[in-house]
Amino acid sequence: MQDSFFDSTEKLLSEVSSPALIRKIEHGGDTTAMWSSLEASGFGDALVPESAGGAGLTLSDIGSVLFSIGRHAVPLPFAHTLLARAWLNDAGLALPKGAVTFAPFQVDKSGDGVTARAVSFGKTTDWVLAQKNEDVWLLPVAEASVATSGGYGSVDADLRWPTEVGKRSLIGRWSVDQFQPLLALSMAALIAGVSDRVYEMTLAYANQRVQFGKPIGKFQALQQQISEMAEQVFGARMAVQMACQSNSWRPLPALAAMAKAQTSQAVARVSSTAHAVHGAIGVTAEYDLQLYTRRLNEWARLGGGYGYWAHKLGASVLQCDRSVLDYVRLDLFGEPV
């Protein structure tokens, strides 16, 4: 997933989303400077048509950008925002300033307002695109009560808006599952990217750490573990590449499901192998590995885990009147007979 966009994004994010800055934001630091730098890159409107002031790129054009955002564990919903702004433009709605995330799960509406639980990047976003049945809201986080929903250093949150905010933030009614595929693809790309970073760190450490007179990466037992880790990492990357094969901004729901299922499944092996190779140093607060593996384990669950999306994908296959091979060739990839 390397191209000119990847190279420029890597250069930007290595400065904008350094481990030191991630740590600050995890502990409540201001996100304004980081968001300003991300917005200045021009990628925020990459999927918005040129006629609406965007770059007019397709999902296949920016797959490497989403991957790079994951590699640097950006603690803001930048990947989500790219897709959210494309959706808002497609719906004929004004594009808000700031970061936007999705809440297609665990959203409740009552007389007291709107509640969204375990919102991805809920503590560092400006807006939440939420859906309950057919109702869709664009909700301002500045007017919500915010409670951390994740573990140590998490930027996810439970959010609650009062009745009056819920009423004026209702933007319309759409068919259900508008945002589930978008969140699935966003999270899958982030997982694939951070898995690549964790693999890179593990390989470097194995070649540098010397035990019994030679690098530990020379021992066959560790080589076996690292090679199995590589299979998972490259499988996750391939799944995201496949899911980004679109000539528009919108992913195919079945491919988004496949990508999230595959990447979530890979997390346990990637994370456990990385920590096995690093040993005790990998979990220390001063060492960067835990910054990325914490995200891996959190993102594997967010937006539905392996079981949820594997079930969704399986259901779409069973509902098709074609053979499984024809479903893959014709429905997923459009190969002519």
C-alpha positions as CSV (number, residue, x, y, z in Angstrom):
1,M,0.0,0.0,0.0
2,Q,2.8,2.4,-0.9
3,D,2.4,5.3,-3.4
4,S,3.0,9.0,-3.5
5,F,0.1,9.7,-1.1
6,F,1.5,7.1,1.3
7,D,4.9,8.8,1.3
8,S,3.5,12.3,1.9
9,T,1.2,11.0,4.6
10,E,4.0,9.1,6.4
11,K,6.2,12.2,6.4
12,L,3.4,14.4,7.8
13,L,2.2,11.9,10.5
14,S,5.7,11.1,11.7
15,E,5.8,14.7,12.9
16,V,2.1,15.3,13.7
17,S,1.4,12.0,15.6
18,S,4.6,11.2,17.4
19,P,4.5,8.9,20.4
20,A,5.1,11.9,22.7
21,L,2.1,13.7,21.3
22,I,-0.1,10.6,21.5
23,R,0.7,10.3,25.2
24,K,-0.3,13.9,25.8
25,I,-3.6,13.5,24.1
26,E,-4.3,10.2,25.9
27,H,-4.0,12.2,29.1
28,G,-6.4,14.9,28.1
29,G,-4.0,17.2,26.1
30,D,-5.3,19.7,23.6
31,T,-6.0,18.3,20.1
32,T,-6.2,21.6,18.3
33,A,-2.7,21.8,16.9
34,M,-2.7,18.2,15.7
35,W,-6.1,18.6,14.0
36,S,-5.0,21.9,12.3
37,S,-1.9,20.1,10.9
38,L,-4.1,17.2,9.6
39,E,-6.6,19.5,8.1
40,A,-3.9,21.6,6.4
41,S,-2.7,18.5,4.6
42,G,-5.8,18.7,2.4
43,F,-6.7,15.0,2.8
44,G,-9.8,15.8,4.9
45,D,-11.8,16.4,1.7
46,A,-10.0,13.9,-0.4
47,L,-13.2,11.9,-1.1
48,V,-15.4,15.0,-1.7
49,P,-16.0,15.8,-5.4
50,E,-14.1,18.7,-6.9
51,S,-17.4,20.4,-7.6
52,A,-17.9,20.6,-3.9
53,G,-14.4,21.9,-3.1
54,G,-12.7,18.5,-2.5
55,A,-10.1,16.5,-4.3
56,G,-12.5,14.1,-6.1
57,L,-10.4,11.0,-5.2
58,T,-11.8,7.5,-4.9
59,L,-11.5,5.1,-2.1
60,S,-8.9,3.1,-4.1
61,D,-6.8,6.3,-4.4
62,I,-6.6,6.9,-0.6
63,G,-6.4,3.4,0.8
64,S,-2.7,4.0,1.5
65,V,-3.6,7.2,3.4
66,L,-6.0,5.3,5.7
67,F,-3.3,2.6,6.2
68,S,-0.7,5.3,7.2
69,I,-3.1,6.9,9.7
70,G,-3.2,3.5,11.4
71,R,0.6,3.1,11.3
72,H,0.9,6.2,13.4
73,A,-2.0,5.5,15.7
74,V,-3.4,8.9,15.2
75,P,-5.5,9.6,18.3
76,L,-8.1,11.6,16.3
77,P,-10.8,10.2,13.9
78,F,-9.0,11.4,10.8
79,A,-9.8,8.3,8.8
80,H,-13.4,8.4,9.9
81,T,-13.7,12.1,8.9
82,L,-12.6,11.4,5.3
83,L,-15.5,9.0,4.9
84,A,-18.0,11.0,7.0
85,R,-17.4,14.2,4.9
86,A,-18.0,12.2,1.7
87,W,-21.2,10.8,3.1
88,L,-22.4,14.2,4.2
89,N,-21.7,15.7,0.8
90,D,-23.5,12.8,-0.9
91,A,-26.5,13.4,1.3
92,G,-26.6,17.0,0.3
93,L,-25.7,18.3,3.7
94,A,-23.3,21.1,4.8
95,L,-19.8,19.9,5.9
96,P,-19.1,20.9,9.5
97,K,-15.7,22.1,10.6
98,G,-13.7,19.6,12.7
99,A,-13.4,15.9,13.2
100,V,-16.3,13.6,12.6
101,T,-16.8,10.0,13.9
102,F,-19.5,7.3,13.5
103,A,-21.8,5.8,16.0
104,P,-23.9,3.1,14.3
105,F,-24.0,0.8,17.4
106,Q,-25.3,1.2,20.9
107,V,-27.3,4.4,20.2
108,D,-30.5,5.0,22.2
109,K,-33.1,7.7,21.9
110,S,-35.4,8.5,24.8
111,G,-37.3,11.5,26.2
112,D,-34.2,12.5,27.9
113,G,-32.1,12.8,24.8
114,V,-29.7,10.7,22.7
115,T,-27.0,8.4,24.2
116,A,-24.2,6.7,22.2
117,R,-21.9,4.3,24.0
118,A,-18.4,3.2,23.2
119,V,-18.0,5.8,20.5
120,S,-14.8,5.5,18.6
121,F,-12.6,8.6,19.3
122,G,-15.5,10.0,21.3
123,K,-13.1,12.1,23.4
124,T,-11.2,13.6,20.6
125,T,-13.9,14.2,17.9
126,D,-16.0,17.3,17.3
127,W,-19.0,15.6,15.8
128,V,-20.7,12.3,15.9
129,L,-22.8,10.9,13.0
130,A,-25.1,8.5,14.8
131,Q,-28.0,6.3,13.6
132,K,-30.8,4.5,15.5
133,N,-33.1,2.6,13.2
134,E,-33.8,5.2,10.4
135,D,-33.0,8.3,12.4
136,V,-29.6,10.0,11.7
137,W,-28.1,12.7,13.9
138,L,-25.1,15.0,13.5
139,L,-24.3,15.6,17.1
140,P,-21.9,18.2,18.6
141,V,-19.6,16.7,21.2
142,A,-19.2,20.1,22.8
143,E,-22.8,19.8,24.0
144,A,-22.5,16.2,25.3
145,S,-21.7,14.8,28.6
146,V,-18.6,12.6,28.1
147,A,-17.5,9.5,30.1
148,T,-14.5,7.4,29.2
149,S,-15.6,4.0,27.9
150,G,-12.3,2.3,27.3
151,G,-9.2,1.3,29.3
152,Y,-6.0,3.1,30.1
153,G,-5.2,5.8,27.6
154,S,-8.4,5.2,25.6
155,V,-9.9,8.1,23.7
156,D,-13.3,6.3,23.2
157,A,-16.3,7.6,25.2
158,D,-19.9,7.2,26.2
159,L,-21.7,10.4,25.1
160,R,-25.1,11.7,26.1
161,W,-26.9,14.7,24.6
162,P,-30.0,16.4,26.2
163,T,-33.4,16.4,24.5
164,E,-33.1,19.8,22.8
165,V,-29.7,19.0,21.3
166,G,-31.1,15.7,20.0
167,K,-34.1,17.4,18.4
168,R,-32.1,20.0,16.5
169,S,-29.3,17.6,15.5
170,L,-31.6,15.2,13.7
171,I,-30.7,15.6,10.1
172,G,-33.0,13.1,8.4
173,R,-34.1,9.5,8.0
174,W,-32.1,7.0,6.0
175,S,-32.1,3.2,5.5
176,V,-30.5,1.4,8.4
177,D,-26.8,0.5,8.4
178,Q,-25.6,3.7,6.7
179,F,-22.5,3.9,8.8
180,Q,-21.7,0.4,9.8
181,P,-19.6,-0.4,6.6
182,L,-17.9,3.0,6.9
183,L,-16.9,2.4,10.5
184,A,-15.8,-1.2,9.7
185,L,-13.6,-0.1,6.9
186,S,-12.1,2.8,8.9
187,M,-11.3,0.5,11.8
188,A,-9.9,-2.2,9.5
189,A,-7.5,0.2,7.8
190,L,-6.3,1.5,11.2
191,I,-5.8,-2.1,12.5
192,A,-3.9,-3.0,9.3
193,G,-1.7,0.1,9.7
194,V,-0.9,-0.3,13.4
195,S,-0.2,-4.0,12.9
196,D,2.4,-3.1,10.3
197,R,4.0,-0.7,12.7
198,V,4.0,-3.4,15.5
199,Y,5.6,-5.9,13.1
200,E,8.2,-3.4,12.1
201,M,9.1,-2.7,15.7
202,T,9.2,-6.4,16.6
203,L,11.5,-7.3,13.7
204,A,13.9,-4.4,14.5
205,Y,14.0,-5.4,18.2
206,A,14.7,-9.1,17.3
207,N,17.6,-8.1,15.2
208,Q,19.1,-5.7,17.8
209,R,18.6,-7.6,21.1
210,V,21.5,-9.9,21.7
211,Q,21.3,-13.0,23.8
212,F,23.9,-15.8,24.1
213,G,26.1,-13.9,21.8
214,K,23.8,-13.4,18.8
215,P,20.6,-11.4,18.0
216,I,17.5,-13.2,19.3
217,G,16.0,-13.0,15.8
218,K,18.6,-15.7,14.8
219,F,16.9,-18.3,17.0
220,Q,14.6,-20.6,15.1
221,A,11.8,-20.5,17.7
222,L,11.5,-16.7,17.4
223,Q,11.8,-16.9,13.6
224,Q,8.8,-19.2,13.6
225,Q,6.8,-16.8,15.7
226,I,7.7,-13.8,13.7
227,S,7.0,-15.5,10.4
228,E,3.5,-16.4,11.6
229,M,3.1,-12.8,12.7
230,A,4.1,-11.6,9.3
231,E,1.4,-13.8,7.7
232,Q,-1.3,-12.1,9.9
233,V,0.0,-8.6,9.2
234,F,0.2,-9.0,5.4
235,G,-3.2,-10.8,5.4
236,A,-4.7,-7.8,7.2
237,R,-3.1,-5.4,4.7
238,M,-4.4,-7.4,1.8
239,A,-7.9,-7.5,3.2
240,V,-7.9,-3.7,3.5
241,Q,-6.5,-3.3,0.0
242,M,-9.4,-5.5,-1.3
243,A,-12.0,-3.5,0.6
244,C,-10.7,-0.2,-0.8
245,Q,-11.1,-1.3,-4.4
246,S,-13.9,1.1,-5.2
247,N,-14.3,3.6,-8.0
248,S,-16.3,5.9,-5.7
249,W,-15.9,7.0,-2.1
250,R,-18.2,4.3,-0.8
251,P,-16.9,0.8,0.1
252,L,-18.9,-2.4,-0.8
253,P,-20.5,-3.5,2.5
254,A,-19.5,-7.1,2.0
255,L,-15.8,-6.2,1.5
256,A,-15.9,-3.9,4.5
257,A,-17.2,-6.8,6.5
258,M,-14.5,-9.1,5.2
259,A,-11.8,-6.5,6.0
260,K,-13.0,-5.9,9.6
261,A,-13.4,-9.6,10.3
262,Q,-9.9,-10.4,8.9
263,T,-8.1,-7.6,10.7
264,S,-9.8,-8.2,14.0
265,Q,-9.0,-11.9,13.9
266,A,-5.3,-11.1,13.3
267,V,-5.0,-8.8,16.3
268,A,-4.5,-11.5,19.0
269,R,-1.6,-13.2,17.2
270,V,0.1,-9.9,16.2
271,S,-0.2,-8.4,19.7
272,S,0.8,-11.5,21.6
273,T,3.8,-12.3,19.4
274,A,5.1,-8.7,19.6
275,H,5.0,-8.8,23.4
276,A,6.5,-12.3,23.5
277,V,9.5,-11.2,21.5
278,H,10.0,-7.9,23.4
279,G,9.5,-9.5,26.8
280,A,8.9,-7.2,29.8
281,I,10.1,-4.0,28.2
282,G,7.1,-4.1,25.8
283,V,4.6,-3.3,28.5
284,T,6.5,-0.5,30.2
285,A,5.0,3.0,29.9
286,E,8.2,4.5,28.6
287,Y,8.5,2.0,25.7
288,D,6.3,2.8,22.6
289,L,5.2,-0.8,21.8
290,Q,2.3,-0.6,24.3
291,L,1.0,2.6,22.7
292,Y,0.3,0.6,19.5
293,T,-0.8,-2.8,21.0
294,R,-3.3,-1.1,23.2
295,R,-4.9,0.4,20.2
296,L,-4.8,-3.0,18.4
297,N,-6.8,-4.7,21.1
298,E,-9.2,-1.8,21.4
299,W,-9.8,-1.4,17.7
300,A,-10.4,-5.1,17.2
301,R,-13.6,-4.8,19.3
302,L,-14.7,-1.4,18.2
303,G,-17.3,-1.3,15.4
304,G,-17.9,-5.0,15.8
305,G,-15.4,-7.8,16.2
306,Y,-14.5,-10.8,14.1
307,G,-17.5,-12.8,15.1
308,Y,-20.0,-10.0,14.2
309,W,-18.6,-9.2,10.8
310,A,-18.0,-12.9,9.9
311,H,-21.6,-13.5,10.6
312,K,-22.6,-10.5,8.5
313,L,-20.5,-11.7,5.6
314,G,-21.7,-15.3,5.9
315,A,-25.3,-14.1,5.9
316,S,-24.8,-12.2,2.7
317,V,-23.3,-15.3,1.0
318,L,-26.3,-17.4,2.1
319,Q,-28.8,-14.9,0.8
320,C,-27.2,-15.0,-2.6
321,D,-28.6,-17.3,-5.2
322,R,-25.2,-18.0,-6.7
323,S,-22.5,-20.4,-5.8
324,V,-19.8,-19.1,-3.4
325,L,-17.3,-18.8,-6.2
326,D,-19.7,-16.8,-8.3
327,Y,-20.6,-14.6,-5.3
328,V,-16.9,-13.8,-4.9
329,R,-16.2,-13.3,-8.6
330,L,-19.4,-11.4,-9.6
331,D,-20.8,-9.8,-6.5
332,L,-17.6,-8.8,-4.8
333,F,-15.2,-8.1,-7.6
334,G,-17.4,-7.9,-10.7
335,E,-15.4,-10.3,-12.8
336,P,-17.2,-11.0,-16.1
337,V,-18.4,-14.6,-16.8
